[in-house]
Amino acid sequence: FCTPIIYSWTFVPEDAKPYFMLNPLLPVFTFIHDVVFDLNPLNWNGIAIISISFIVLLMIGERFFKKLAPRFDDFV
């Protein structure tokens, strides 16, 4: 419910916005809403920020996976 997928970011109350901003997927879905629903032109700075964020998160996830992969059988 904290990711505005089927509703717009503008419907979130002002006092709740700081909590919503902790969600890493918020910029992705607000960007999609701006382009698809509001028919705003593509924001290339937004695309660059989202792309860099995904690459960094992918690298962190890969390192985390490689570090914990030998112990996965202990958890399962």
MODELLER restraints for C-alpha pairs under 7 A, 6 or more apart:
rsr = mdl.restraints
at = mdl.atoms
rsr.add(forms.Gaussian(group=physical.xy_distance, feature=features.Distance(at['CA:2:A'], at['CA:20:A']), mean=5.93, stdev=0.5))
rsr.add(forms.Gaussian(group=physical.xy_distance, feature=features.Distance(at['CA:3:A'], at['CA:25:A']), mean=6.70, stdev=0.5))
rsr.add(forms.Gaussian(group=physical.xy_distance, feature=features.Distance(at['CA:3:A'], at['CA:26:A']), mean=5.98, stdev=0.5))
rsr.add(forms.Gaussian(group=physical.xy_distance, feature=features.Distance(at['CA:4:A'], at['CA:26:A']), mean=6.93, stdev=0.5))
rsr.add(forms.Gaussian(group=physical.xy_distance, feature=features.Distance(at['CA:4:A'], at['CA:29:A']), mean=6.57, stdev=0.5))
rsr.add(forms.Gaussian(group=physical.xy_distance, feature=features.Distance(at['CA:5:A'], at['CA:29:A']), mean=6.26, stdev=0.5))
rsr.add(forms.Gaussian(group=physical.xy_distance, feature=features.Distance(at['CA:9:A'], at['CA:30:A']), mean=6.63, stdev=0.5))
rsr.add(forms.Gaussian(group=physical.xy_distance, feature=features.Distance(at['CA:28:A'], at['CA:50:A']), mean=6.62, stdev=0.5))
rsr.add(forms.Gaussian(group=physical.xy_distance, feature=features.Distance(at['CA:34:A'], at['CA:40:A']), mean=5.66, stdev=0.5))
rsr.add(forms.Gaussian(group=physical.xy_distance, feature=features.Distance(at['CA:35:A'], at['CA:41:A']), mean=6.22, stdev=0.5))
rsr.add(forms.Gaussian(group=physical.xy_distance, feature=features.Distance(at['CA:35:A'], at['CA:42:A']), mean=6.33, stdev=0.5))
